């Protein structure tokens, strides 16, 4: 999810959904980082 997705959440003003999205984004970021390391 990029800045556009975050802007959409901000417009919706739904703190619960926003924190859930942030958590998911953090998890996917960690997965991507681990995957990149595995490839190397």
N, C-alpha and C positions, 0 to 999 in steps of 0.2 A: 504494500500500500504506500502511495506517495503522498505528497503535500495535498493533492486534490482530495484524497480520501479523508485526511485530517480536517480539511476545511469543511467537507460535507458533514462530518461529525460535529464540528463546532457550530455549524448552522442549525443542526438538529437540537443542539443543547441537551444532549442526553448523556450525563456523566457516567452512568453505568455502562452504556454501550461504548463510550469513549475509552474508559479504562480497560474494558474487555478487549477492544481493538488494539490498544497500546500493548497489552499483555501478549496478544497473538502476534503483533508485529515484532515484539522482542523475541518471542520463541522462534519465529521464522528467520529472524536475523541470526540467532545462534545456530540454527540448523544450517543456514547457508554458509556460515563461517566454518562449521565443522566439516561440511561437505567439501568446501574448498581445500581445507587442510588434508582431507582424505585423498583427494585427487592428487595433490602434490606428493 
